[in-house]
């Protein structure tokens, strides 16, 4: 781990979201960022959610990732409970291809923002969480910069300088 105090809390509303949200955990592990994860529905267990958000904040969480489908209130409800940055992951869980979740998370009212990544893109939520934490943790910033150089080098090796069609 990079720093024992650097933490991300991952929330999602249903066990069926586990496979998608695991992608955030994989990225955080790759960068050595400590995290915890919770399955709590904003609609079915509001009091438990409030208690858990307060608990992760007291335990030193610095960024929250929240994935939800359908009405997707989880990220917004969490944002109403904390001033920590909340990154919403809209999940495709219904009949409209995730558009309902995307709009629910993107259309937050003024003064209570939620950052939003693409549909089912929990990995990008974790990359964004790492970038937010890198403001405070130089060792994480160094890892991110090295990662970006690797991305560039991989792209160049795959023909980024021109390919024959």
Protein Blocks (a to p, Z undefined) as FASTA:
>chain_A
ZZlklccddddfbfklmmmmmmmmmmmmmnopacddddddfklmmmlmmmmmmmmmmnop
abdcdddehjlmmmmmmmmmpcbdcddddddfbfnoommmmmmmmmpcehiacddddehi
lmlmmmmmmmmmmmmmmmlmmmmmmmmmmmmmmmmmnopnopcZZ
